[in-house]
């Protein structure tokens, strides 16, 4: 299974490979070593994750990147701004920043309707 990565994720993946992967030495992969030097496959690829060792052993070290690439179904898109946010709740629609704004807007609208109903009741009773 190939996992697609974007440009910003590629930089994080390359940094993880260089600093954390025990099989990457000077940009060469020790797993592919057969007497000749082989460039690490993961350092070459800009669009996919090919290395199973990297996916299983190194990628979980960066929890945010791991969630974005492997557990993508837990991430949702904010209906207000369109940014991605992590949520285990099924019914959460907005990121934390937008949730506060939407909550204030809905509260103001609810209070406005409540005041209108009270005015109508006062006019009816008088």
N, CA, C and O atoms as CSV, one atom per row, in Angstrom:
chain,resi,resn,atom,element,x,y,z
A,1,UNK,N,N,0.842,-1.172,0.000
A,1,UNK,CA,C,0.000,0.000,0.000
A,1,UNK,C,C,0.893,1.244,0.000
A,1,UNK,O,O,1.716,1.429,0.897
A,2,UNK,N,N,0.723,2.085,-1.006
A,2,UNK,CA,C,1.484,3.322,-1.088
A,2,UNK,C,C,0.738,4.427,-0.354
A,2,UNK,O,O,-0.475,4.575,-0.500
A,3,UNK,N,N,1.461,5.184,0.421
A,3,UNK,CA,C,0.878,6.295,1.160
A,3,UNK,C,C,1.354,7.576,0.501
A,3,UNK,O,O,2.558,7.805,0.392
A,4,UNK,N,N,0.419,8.421,0.058
A,4,UNK,CA,C,0.783,9.670,-0.598
A,4,UNK,C,C,1.190,10.714,0.430
A,4,UNK,O,O,0.625,10.788,1.520
A,5,UNK,N,N,2.187,11.523,0.061
A,5,UNK,CA,C,2.625,12.618,0.925
A,5,UNK,C,C,2.679,13.903,0.099
A,5,UNK,O,O,2.860,13.862,-1.118
A,6,UNK,N,N,2.521,15.041,0.774
A,6,UNK,CA,C,2.586,16.349,0.129
A,6,UNK,C,C,3.945,16.994,0.421
A,6,UNK,O,O,4.769,16.430,1.140
A,7,UNK,N,N,4.162,18.179,-0.145
A,7,UNK,CA,C,5.471,18.841,-0.047
A,7,UNK,C,C,5.880,19.097,1.401
A,7,UNK,O,O,7.013,18.794,1.775
A,8,UNK,N,N,4.999,19.640,2.213
A,8,UNK,CA,C,5.327,19.905,3.611
A,8,UNK,C,C,5.602,18.631,4.378
A,8,UNK,O,O,6.465,18.598,5.255
A,9,UNK,N,N,4.874,17.592,4.051
A,9,UNK,CA,C,5.077,16.304,4.702
A,9,UNK,C,C,6.381,15.672,4.239
A,9,UNK,O,O,7.033,14.968,5.010
A,10,UNK,N,N,6.770,15.912,2.989
A,10,UNK,CA,C,8.020,15.354,2.468
A,10,UNK,C,C,9.214,15.841,3.281
A,10,UNK,O,O,10.122,15.065,3.581
A,11,UNK,N,N,9.216,17.116,3.635
A,11,UNK,CA,C,10.322,17.658,4.434
A,11,UNK,C,C,10.386,16.984,5.799
A,11,UNK,O,O,11.471,16.668,6.287
A,12,UNK,N,N,9.227,16.765,6.417
A,12,UNK,CA,C,9.198,16.094,7.723
A,12,UNK,C,C,9.668,14.648,7.601
A,12,UNK,O,O,10.412,14.154,8.448
A,13,UNK,N,N,9.227,13.975,6.539
A,13,UNK,CA,C,9.618,12.581,6.313
A,13,UNK,C,C,11.129,12.491,6.099
A,13,UNK,O,O,11.781,11.617,6.669
A,14,UNK,N,N,11.690,13.384,5.284
A,14,UNK,CA,C,13.136,13.362,5.032
A,14,UNK,C,C,13.923,13.601,6.310
A,14,UNK,O,O,14.944,12.955,6.546
A,15,UNK,N,N,13.451,14.527,7.133
A,15,UNK,CA,C,14.131,14.804,8.400
A,15,UNK,C,C,14.079,13.576,9.308
A,15,UNK,O,O,15.068,13.234,9.955
A,16,UNK,N,N,12.919,12.916,9.351
A,16,UNK,CA,C,12.800,11.703,10.166
A,16,UNK,C,C,13.746,10.610,9.676
A,16,UNK,O,O,14.398,9.944,10.481
A,17,UNK,N,N,13.822,10.426,8.362
A,17,UNK,CA,C,14.695,9.391,7.802
A,17,UNK,C,C,16.144,9.674,8.171
A,17,UNK,O,O,16.860,8.782,8.627
A,18,UNK,N,N,16.574,10.914,7.975
A,18,UNK,CA,C,17.983,11.253,8.236
A,18,UNK,C,C,18.350,11.153,9.715
A,18,UNK,O,O,19.444,10.703,10.056
A,19,UNK,N,N,17.435,11.573,10.595
A,19,UNK,CA,C,17.784,11.660,12.015
A,19,UNK,C,C,17.380,10.439,12.841
A,19,UNK,O,O,18.025,10.150,13.849
A,20,UNK,N,N,16.341,9.723,12.446
A,20,UNK,CA,C,15.800,8.666,13.298
A,20,UNK,C,C,15.958,7.250,12.748
A,20,UNK,O,O,15.997,6.294,13.522
A,21,UNK,N,N,16.051,7.097,11.433
A,21,UNK,CA,C,16.109,5.749,10.855
A,21,UNK,C,C,17.494,5.141,11.082
A,21,UNK,O,O,18.509,5.713,10.683
A,22,UNK,N,N,17.518,3.983,11.724
A,22,UNK,CA,C,18.799,3.328,12.027
A,22,UNK,C,C,19.416,2.698,10.778
A,22,UNK,O,O,20.600,2.361,10.779
A,23,UNK,N,N,18.632,2.535,9.717
A,23,UNK,CA,C,19.146,1.925,8.493
A,23,UNK,C,C,19.638,2.948,7.477
A,23,UNK,O,O,20.135,2.571,6.416
A,24,UNK,N,N,19.509,4.219,7.780
A,24,UNK,CA,C,19.973,5.266,6.868
A,24,UNK,C,C,21.308,5.802,7.366
A,24,UNK,O,O,21.393,6.406,8.435
A,25,UNK,N,N,22.341,5.572,6.574
A,25,UNK,CA,C,23.674,6.051,6.948
A,25,UNK,C,C,24.236,6.864,5.782
A,25,UNK,O,O,24.478,6.327,4.701
A,26,UNK,N,N,24.439,8.151,6.007
A,26,UNK,CA,C,24.951,9.069,4.983
A,26,UNK,C,C,24.081,9.056,3.727
A,26,UNK,O,O,24.600,9.176,2.617
A,27,UNK,N,N,22.777,8.912,3.887
A,27,UNK,CA,C,21.854,8.912,2.754
A,27,UNK,C,C,21.732,7.576,2.054
A,27,UNK,O,O,20.998,7.459,1.072
A,28,UNK,N,N,22.437,6.561,2.540
A,28,UNK,CA,C,22.375,5.228,1.945
A,28,UNK,C,C,21.616,4.284,2.866
A,28,UNK,O,O,21.688,4.396,4.090
A,29,UNK,N,N,20.889,3.355,2.259
A,29,UNK,CA,C,20.081,2.415,3.032
A,29,UNK,C,C,20.882,1.145,3.304
A,29,UNK,O,O,21.385,0.508,2.378
A,30,UNK,N,N,20.996,0.786,4.567
A,30,UNK,CA,C,21.731,-0.425,4.941
A,30,UNK,C,C,20.930,-1.693,4.640
A,30,UNK,O,O,21.514,-2.759,4.446
A,31,UNK,N,N,19.592,-1.587,4.599
A,31,UNK,CA,C,18.767,-2.760,4.284
A,31,UNK,C,C,18.965,-3.219,2.844
A,31,UNK,O,O,18.845,-4.406,2.541
A,32,UNK,N,N,19.267,-2.275,1.960
A,32,UNK,CA,C,19.466,-2.610,0.548
A,32,UNK,C,C,20.925,-2.928,0.230
A,32,UNK,O,O,21.257,-3.214,-0.921
A,33,UNK,N,N,21.791,-2.882,1.228
A,33,UNK,CA,C,23.231,-3.047,1.031
A,33,UNK,C,C,23.562,-4.468,0.581
A,33,UNK,O,O,23.289,-5.441,1.283
A,34,UNK,N,N,24.152,-4.559,-0.601
A,34,UNK,CA,C,24.616,-5.847,-1.115
A,34,UNK,C,C,26.070,-5.736,-1.564
A,34,UNK,O,O,26.506,-6.437,-2.477
A,35,UNK,N,N,26.801,-4.859,-0.921
A,35,UNK,CA,C,28.190,-4.623,-1.297
A,35,UNK,C,C,28.351,-3.288,-2.001
A,35,UNK,O,O,29.430,-2.696,-1.982
A,36,UNK,N,N,27.278,-2.814,-2.624
A,36,UNK,CA,C,27.292,-1.510,-3.282
A,36,UNK,C,C,26.410,-0.560,-2.481
A,36,UNK,O,O,25.523,-0.993,-1.746
A,37,UNK,N,N,26.658,0.718,-2.629
A,37,UNK,CA,C,25.825,1.693,-1.913
A,37,UNK,C,C,24.538,1.941,-2.690
A,37,UNK,O,O,24.555,2.101,-3.911
A,38,UNK,N,N,23.440,1.968,-1.973
A,38,UNK,CA,C,22.135,2.260,-2.564
A,38,UNK,C,C,21.527,3.432,-1.807
A,38,UNK,O,O,21.422,3.413,-0.581
A,39,UNK,N,N,21.134,4.440,-2.551
A,39,UNK,CA,C,20.508,5.602,-1.929
A,39,UNK,C,C,19.195,5.182,-1.289
A,39,UNK,O,O,18.452,4.367,-1.836
A,40,UNK,N,N,18.924,5.745,-0.132
A,40,UNK,CA,C,17.688,5.428,0.586
A,40,UNK,C,C,16.478,5.778,-0.274
A,40,UNK,O,O,16.351,6.907,-0.749
A,41,UNK,N,N,15.604,4.821,-0.469
A,41,UNK,CA,C,14.431,4.994,-1.321
A,41,UNK,C,C,13.534,6.109,-0.795
A,41,UNK,O,O,12.946,6.861,-1.573
A,42,UNK,N,N,13.436,6.210,0.505
A,42,UNK,CA,C,12.535,7.190,1.090
A,42,UNK,C,C,13.054,8.611,0.915
A,42,UNK,O,O,12.259,9.551,0.883
A,43,UNK,N,N,14.358,8.790,0.801
A,43,UNK,CA,C,14.912,10.126,0.565
A,43,UNK,C,C,14.716,10.574,-0.877
A,43,UNK,O,O,14.706,11.773,-1.158
A,44,UNK,N,N,14.562,9.627,-1.789
A,44,UNK,CA,C,14.364,9.947,-3.203
A,44,UNK,C,C,12.901,10.289,-3.477
A,44,UNK,O,O,12.612,11.235,-4.209
A,45,UNK,N,N,11.994,9.537,-2.906
A,45,UNK,CA,C,10.574,9.671,-3.213
A,45,UNK,C,C,9.988,10.930,-2.587
A,45,UNK,O,O,10.109,11.149,-1.381
A,46,UNK,N,N,9.352,11.754,-3.415
A,46,UNK,CA,C,8.722,12.979,-2.926
A,46,UNK,C,C,7.214,12.839,-2.798
A,46,UNK,O,O,6.569,13.708,-2.211
A,47,UNK,N,N,6.639,11.779,-3.327
A,47,UNK,CA,C,5.186,11.693,-3.392
A,47,UNK,C,C,4.581,10.516,-2.640
A,47,UNK,O,O,3.380,10.516,-2.371
A,48,UNK,N,N,5.383,9.514,-2.294
A,48,UNK,CA,C,4.851,8.325,-1.630
A,48,UNK,C,C,5.824,7.816,-0.571
A,48,UNK,O,O,7.009,8.148,-0.577
A,49,UNK,N,N,5.294,7.009,0.328
A,49,UNK,CA,C,6.144,6.299,1.285
A,49,UNK,C,C,6.279,4.868,0.787
A,49,UNK,O,O,5.296,4.131,0.710
A,50,UNK,N,N,7.516,4.477,0.447
A,50,UNK,CA,C,7.773,3.149,-0.089
A,50,UNK,C,C,8.352,2.196,0.946
A,50,UNK,O,O,8.066,0.999,0.913
A,51,UNK,N,N,9.150,2.705,1.852
A,51,UNK,CA,C,9.907,1.868,2.773
A,51,UNK,C,C,9.021,1.352,3.910
A,51,UNK,O,O,8.495,2.133,4.703
A,52,UNK,N,N,8.864,0.038,3.976
A,52,UNK,CA,C,8.034,-0.558,5.032
A,52,UNK,C,C,8.665,-0.390,6.407
A,52,UNK,O,O,7.956,-0.195,7.395
A,53,UNK,N,N,9.996,-0.466,6.482
A,53,UNK,CA,C,10.667,-0.265,7.768
A,53,UNK,C,C,10.395,1.145,8.286
A,53,UNK,O,O,10.122,1.338,9.470
A,54,UNK,N,N,10.473,2.128,7.389
A,54,UNK,CA,C,10.200,3.507,7.798
A,54,UNK,C,C,8.760,3.645,8.280
A,54,UNK,O,O,8.497,4.259,9.314
A,55,UNK,N,N,7.834,3.069,7.524
A,55,UNK,CA,C,6.410,3.177,7.870
A,55,UNK,C,C,6.110,2.514,9.211
A,55,UNK,O,O,5.332,3.046,10.003
A,56,UNK,N,N,6.716,1.363,9.473
A,56,UNK,CA,C,6.398,0.608,10.690
A,56,UNK,C,C,7.186,1.054,11.917
A,56,UNK,O,O,6.650,1.050,13.025
A,57,UNK,N,N,8.449,1.438,11.740
A,57,UNK,CA,C,9.310,1.693,12.898
A,57,UNK,C,C,9.612,3.167,13.146
A,57,UNK,O,O,9.700,3.588,14.300
A,58,UNK,N,N,9.773,3.951,12.093
A,58,UNK,CA,C,10.231,5.333,12.265
A,58,UNK,C,C,9.076,6.327,12.269
A,58,UNK,O,O,9.060,7.249,13.084
A,59,UNK,N,N,8.122,6.155,11.382
A,59,UNK,CA,C,7.009,7.107,11.265
A,59,UNK,C,C,6.212,7.283,12.556
A,59,UNK,O,O,5.808,8.409,12.845
A,60,UNK,N,N,5.961,6.244,13.349
A,60,UNK,CA,C,5.216,6.451,14.602
A,60,UNK,C,C,5.910,7.367,15.610
A,60,UNK,O,O,5.278,7.792,16.577
A,61,UNK,N,N,7.186,7.681,15.412
A,61,UNK,CA,C,7.877,8.592,16.328
A,61,UNK,C,C,7.323,10.013,16.240
A,61,UNK,O,O,7.299,10.728,17.241
A,62,UNK,N,N,6.881,10.426,15.060
A,62,UNK,CA,C,6.240,11.732,14.884
A,62,UNK,C,C,4.735,11.495,14.860
A,62,UNK,O,O,4.163,11.185,13.814
A,63,UNK,N,N,4.105,11.640,16.009
A,63,UNK,CA,C,2.704,11.252,16.159
A,63,UNK,C,C,1.763,12.046,15.259
A,63,UNK,O,O,0.816,11.485,14.709
A,64,UNK,N,N,2.013,13.343,15.104
A,64,UNK,CA,C,1.136,14.162,14.274
A,64,UNK,C,C,1.211,13.740,12.812
A,64,UNK,O,O,0.184,13.580,12.154
A,65,UNK,N,N,2.420,13.562,12.311
A,65,UNK,CA,C,2.602,13.127,10.925
A,65,UNK,C,C,2.028,11.725,10.722
A,65,UNK,O,O,1.418,11.443,9.690
A,66,UNK,N,N,2.223,10.855,11.704
A,66,UNK,CA,C,1.685,9.493,11.632
A,66,UNK,C,C,0.163,9.521,11.521
A,66,UNK,O,O,-0.422,8.803,10.710
A,67,UNK,N,N,-0.469,10.353,12.339
A,67,UNK,CA,C,-1.934,10.450,12.282
A,67,UNK,C,C,-2.400,10.985,10.939
A,67,UNK,O,O,-3.399,10.522,10.390
A,68,UNK,N,N,-1.665,11.970,10.409
A,68,UNK,CA,C,-2.065,12.557,9.131
A,68,UNK,C,C,-1.935,11.561,7.984
A,68,UNK,O,O,-2.754,11.565,7.065
A,69,UNK,N,N,-0.920,10.713,8.031
A,69,UNK,CA,C,-0.681,9.795,6.921
A,69,UNK,C,C,-1.384,8.449,7.094
A,69,UNK,O,O,-1.970,7.934,6.142
A,70,UNK,N,N,-1.333,7.885,8.276
A,70,UNK,CA,C,-1.863,6.539,8.493
A,70,UNK,C,C,-3.308,6.578,8.981
A,70,UNK,O,O,-4.166,5.881,8.439
A,71,UNK,N,N,-3.575,7.373,9.982
A,71,UNK,CA,C,-4.913,7.435,10.589
A,71,UNK,C,C,-5.686,8.610,10.015
A,71,UNK,O,O,-6.280,9.388,10.761
A,72,UNK,N,N,-5.681,8.744,8.694
A,72,UNK,CA,C,-6.277,9.915,8.046
A,72,UNK,C,C,-7.768,10.027,8.314
A,72,UNK,O,O,-8.311,11.132,8.273
A,73,UNK,N,N,-8.454,8.910,8.590
A,73,UNK,CA,C,-9.894,8.964,8.793
A,73,UNK,C,C,-10.271,9.648,10.099
A,73,UNK,O,O,-11.427,10.038,10.265
A,74,UNK,N,N,-9.331,9.806,11.035
A,74,UNK,CA,C,-9.624,10.511,12.280
A,74,UNK,C,C,-9.573,12.025,12.107
A,74,UNK,O,O,-10.070,12.764,12.957
A,75,UNK,N,N,-8.981,12.486,11.019
A,75,UNK,CA,C,-8.906,13.920,10.771
A,75,UNK,C,C,-10.145,14.366,10.022
A,75,UNK,O,O,-10.650,13.657,9.151
A,76,UNK,N,N,-10.630,15.545,10.369
A,76,UNK,CA,C,-11.818,16.092,9.731
A,76,UNK,C,C,-11.499,17.469,9.189
A,76,UNK,O,O,-10.508,18.086,9.578
A,77,UNK,N,N,-12.345,17.950,8.285
A,77,UNK,CA,C,-12.219,19.298,7.742
A,77,UNK,C,C,-13.216,20.204,8.443
A,77,UNK,O,O,-14.382,19.851,8.619
A,78,UNK,N,N,-12.744,21.369,8.838
A,78,UNK,CA,C,-13.598,22.364,9.477
A,78,UNK,C,C,-14.582,22.886,8.433
A,78,UNK,O,O,-14.174,23.237,7.326
A,79,UNK,N,N,-15.864,22.941,8.765
A,79,UNK,CA,C,-16.870,23.411,7.819
A,79,UNK,C,C,-16.815,24.919,7.636
A,79,UNK,O,O,-17.372,25.448,6.674
A,80,UNK,N,N,-16.157,25.606,8.539
A,80,UNK,CA,C,-16.070,27.057,8.452
A,80,UNK,C,C,-14.838,27.506,7.664
A,80,UNK,O,O,-14.964,28.226,6.674
A,81,UNK,N,N,-13.659,27.087,8.096
A,81,UNK,CA,C,-12.422,27.569,7.458
A,81,UNK,C,C,-11.780,26.537,6.528
A,81,UNK,O,O,-10.930,26.900,5.715
A,82,UNK,N,N,-12.160,25.275,6.627
A,82,UNK,CA,C,-11.622,24.244,5.746
A,82,UNK,C,C,-10.327,23.609,6.216
A,82,UNK,O,O,-9.791,22.736,5.532
A,83,UNK,N,N,-9.807,24.024,7.370
A,83,UNK,CA,C,-8.565,23.430,7.862
A,83,UNK,C,C,-8.837,22.048,8.452
A,83,UNK,O,O,-9.975,21.716,8.783
A,84,UNK,N,N,-7.784,21.252,8.577
A,84,UNK,CA,C,-7.922,19.905,9.127
A,84,UNK,C,C,-7.685,19.943,10.622
A,84,UNK,O,O,-6.837,20.689,11.110
A,85,UNK,N,N,-8.449,19.122,11.352
A,85,UNK,CA,C,-8.264,19.024,12.797
A,85,UNK,C,C,-8.548,17.599,13.227
A,85,UNK,O,O,-9.287,16.870,12.566
A,86,UNK,N,N,-7.953,17.216,14.339
A,86,UNK,CA,C,-8.097,15.865,14.862
A,86,UNK,C,C,-9.257,15.811,15.840
A,86,UNK,O,O,-9.364,16.650,16.735
A,87,UNK,N,N,-10.127,14.821,15.667
A,87,UNK,CA,C,-11.258,14.664,16.574
A,87,UNK,C,C,-11.700,13.208,16.589
A,87,UNK,O,O,-11.825,12.568,15.545
A,88,UNK,N,N,-11.932,12.702,17.785
A,88,UNK,CA,C,-12.484,11.356,17.902
A,88,UNK,C,C,-14.006,11.399,17.916
A,88,UNK,O,O,-14.660,10.382,17.686
A,89,UNK,N,N,-14.573,12.572,18.185
A,89,UNK,CA,C,-16.029,12.715,18.231
A,89,UNK,C,C,-16.588,12.706,16.811
A,89,UNK,O,O,-16.001,13.297,15.904
A,90,UNK,N,N,-17.702,12.048,16.622
A,90,UNK,CA,C,-18.307,11.957,15.296
A,90,UNK,C,C,-18.974,13.257,14.867
A,90,UNK,O,O,-18.959,13.611,13.688
A,91,UNK,N,N,-19.559,13.966,15.828
A,91,UNK,CA,C,-20.390,15.106,15.465
A,91,UNK,C,C,-19.668,16.444,15.524
A,91,UNK,O,O,-20.319,17.482,15.398
A,92,UNK,N,N,-18.382,16.465,15.707
A,92,UNK,CA,C,-17.649,17.725,15.757
A,92,UNK,C,C,-17.462,18.236,14.332
A,92,UNK,O,O,-16.958,17.519,13.469
A,93,UNK,N,N,-17.873,19.490,14.092
A,93,UNK,CA,C,-17.849,20.046,12.743
A,93,UNK,C,C,-16.785,21.105,12.531
A,93,UNK,O,O,-16.357,21.334,11.399
A,94,UNK,N,N,-16.349,21.759,13.610
A,94,UNK,CA,C,-15.470,22.907,13.487
A,94,UNK,C,C,-14.178,22.691,14.274
A,94,UNK,O,O,-14.158,21.967,15.269
A,95,UNK,N,N,-13.101,23.331,13.812
A,95,UNK,CA,C,-11.854,23.321,14.576
A,95,UNK,C,C,-12.065,24.163,15.835
A,95,UNK,O,O,-13.066,24.871,15.948
A,96,UNK,N,N,-11.132,24.086,16.776
A,96,UNK,CA,C,-11.310,24.774,18.058
A,96,UNK,C,C,-11.456,26.283,17.888
A,96,UNK,O,O,-12.265,26.909,18.573
A,97,UNK,N,N,-10.683,26.866,16.984
A,97,UNK,CA,C,-10.739,28.313,16.788
A,97,UNK,C,C,-12.105,28.735,16.232
A,97,UNK,O,O,-12.717,29.682,16.726
A,98,UNK,N,N,-12.571,28.031,15.210
A,98,UNK,CA,C,-13.860,28.375,14.602
A,98,UNK,C,C,-15.027,27.998,15.507
A,98,UNK,O,O,-16.074,28.644,15.463
A,99,UNK,N,N,-14.864,26.963,16.328
A,99,UNK,CA,C,-15.955,26.529,17.209
A,99,UNK,C,C,-16.337,27.641,18.175
A,99,UNK,O,O,-17.520,27.849,18.441
A,100,UNK,N,N,-15.344,28.362,18.704
A,100,UNK,CA,C,-15.642,29.474,19.610
A,100,UNK,C,C,-16.404,30.581,18.891
A,100,UNK,O,O,-17.355,31.138,19.439
A,101,UNK,N,N,-15.992,30.898,17.671
A,101,UNK,CA,C,-16.646,31.954,16.897
A,101,UNK,C,C,-18.078,31.560,16.564
A,101,UNK,O,O,-18.997,32.360,16.738
A,102,UNK,N,N,-18.276,30.337,16.087
A,102,UNK,CA,C,-19.612,29.859,15.715
A,102,UNK,C,C,-20.510,29.805,16.945
A,102,UNK,O,O,-21.690,30.149,16.871
A,103,UNK,N,N,-19.956,29.377,18.072
A,103,UNK,CA,C,-20.735,29.306,19.310
A,103,UNK,C,C,-21.241,30.690,19.703
A,103,UNK,O,O,-22.399,30.837,20.093
A,104,UNK,N,N,-20.381,31.708,19.605
A,104,UNK,CA,C,-20.803,33.081,19.923
A,104,UNK,C,C,-21.873,33.567,18.955
A,104,UNK,O,O,-22.843,34.202,19.369
A,105,UNK,N,N,-21.702,33.271,17.659
A,105,UNK,CA,C,-22.681,33.702,16.665
A,105,UNK,C,C,-24.041,33.057,16.908
A,105,UNK,O,O,-25.070,33.731,16.861
A,106,UNK,N,N,-24.043,31.758,17.166
A,106,UNK,CA,C,-25.310,31.067,17.406
A,106,UNK,C,C,-25.962,31.531,18.699
A,106,UNK,O,O,-27.185,31.642,18.779
A,107,UNK,N,N,-25.148,31.800,19.708
A,107,UNK,CA,C,-25.684,32.293,20.970
A,107,UNK,C,C,-26.323,33.666,20.777
A,107,UNK,O,O,-27.407,33.924,21.300
A,108,UNK,N,N,-25.659,34.548,20.030
A,108,UNK,CA,C,-26.207,35.880,19.762
A,108,UNK,C,C,-27.512,35.778,18.982
A,108,UNK,O,O,-28.470,36.490,19.282
A,109,UNK,N,N,-27.559,34.904,17.991
A,109,UNK,CA,C,-28.783,34.715,17.200
A,109,UNK,C,C,-29.911,34.163,18.063
A,109,UNK,O,O,-31.055,34.601,17.940
A,110,UNK,N,N,-29.602,33.214,18.928
A,110,UNK,CA,C,-30.612,32.642,19.819
A,110,UNK,C,C,-31.174,33.706,20.768
A,110,UNK,O,O,-32.385,33.768,20.982
A,111,UNK,N,N,-30.299,34.540,21.334
A,111,UNK,CA,C,-30.743,35.622,22.228
A,111,UNK,C,C,-31.580,36.643,21.467
A,111,UNK,O,O,-32.564,37.155,22.002
A,112,UNK,N,N,-31.206,36.945,20.235
A,112,UNK,CA,C,-31.960,37.887,19.409
A,112,UNK,C,C,-33.379,37.378,19.180
A,112,UNK,O,O,-34.347,38.128,19.309
A,113,UNK,N,N,-33.492,36.097,18.839
A,113,UNK,CA,C,-34.832,35.513,18.630
A,113,UNK,C,C,-35.633,35.518,19.919
A,113,UNK,O,O,-36.837,35.772,19.901
A,114,UNK,N,N,-34.975,35.239,21.040
A,114,UNK,CA,C,-35.651,35.221,22.341
A,114,UNK,C,C,-36.187,36.612,22.682
A,114,UNK,O,O,-37.307,36.737,23.176
A,115,UNK,N,N,-35.397,37.659,22.421
A,115,UNK,CA,C,-35.855,39.026,22.687
A,115,UNK,C,C,-37.032,39.393,21.798
A,115,UNK,O,O,-37.967,40.058,22.243
A,116,UNK,N,N,-36.986,38.959,20.536
A,116,UNK,CA,C,-38.102,39.222,19.616
A,116,UNK,C,C,-39.386,38.564,20.112
A,116,UNK,O,O,-40.451,39.181,20.078
A,117,UNK,N,N,-39.294,37.325,20.568
A,117,UNK,CA,C,-40.479,36.633,21.091
A,117,UNK,C,C,-41.033,37.338,22.323
A,117,UNK,O,O,-42.248,37.446,22.487
A,118,UNK,N,N,-40.139,37.820,23.193
A,118,UNK,CA,C,-40.594,38.529,24.392
A,118,UNK,C,C,-41.287,39.832,24.019
A,118,UNK,O,O,-42.283,40.194,24.645
A,119,UNK,N,N,-40.780,40.550,23.010
A,119,UNK,CA,C,-41.422,41.783,22.558
A,119,UNK,C,C,-42.813,41.489,22.009
A,119,UNK,O,O,-43.765,42.215,22.295
A,120,UNK,N,N,-42.926,40.426,21.222
A,120,UNK,CA,C,-44.227,40.071,20.659
A,120,UNK,C,C,-45.217,39.719,21.756
A,120,UNK,O,O,-46.388,40.088,21.662
A,121,UNK,N,N,-44.780,39.018,22.790
A,121,UNK,CA,C,-45.664,38.670,23.903
A,121,UNK,C,C,-46.093,39.917,24.665
A,121,UNK,O,O,-47.238,39.994,25.111
A,122,UNK,N,N,-45.217,40.884,24.824
A,122,UNK,CA,C,-45.565,42.129,25.509
A,122,UNK,C,C,-46.611,42.914,24.726
A,122,UNK,O,O,-47.534,43.472,25.319
A,123,UNK,N,N,-46.479,42.966,23.394
A,123,UNK,CA,C,-47.444,43.690,22.576
A,123,UNK,C,C,-48.795,42.991,22.564
A,123,UNK,O,O,-49.835,43.648,22.525
A,124,UNK,N,N,-48.785,41.673,22.596
A,124,UNK,CA,C,-50.039,40.915,22.600
A,124,UNK,C,C,-50.757,41.108,23.931
A,124,UNK,O,O,-51.978,41.269,23.951
A,125,UNK,N,N,-50.031,41.096,25.032
A,125,UNK,CA,C,-50.635,41.222,26.359
A,125,UNK,C,C,-51.124,42.637,26.632
A,125,UNK,O,O,-52.017,42.814,27.460
A,126,UNK,N,N,-50.579,43.646,25.974
A,126,UNK,CA,C,-51.012,45.034,26.213
A,126,UNK,C,C,-52.118,45.403,25.337
A,126,UNK,O,O,-52.607,46.531,25.401
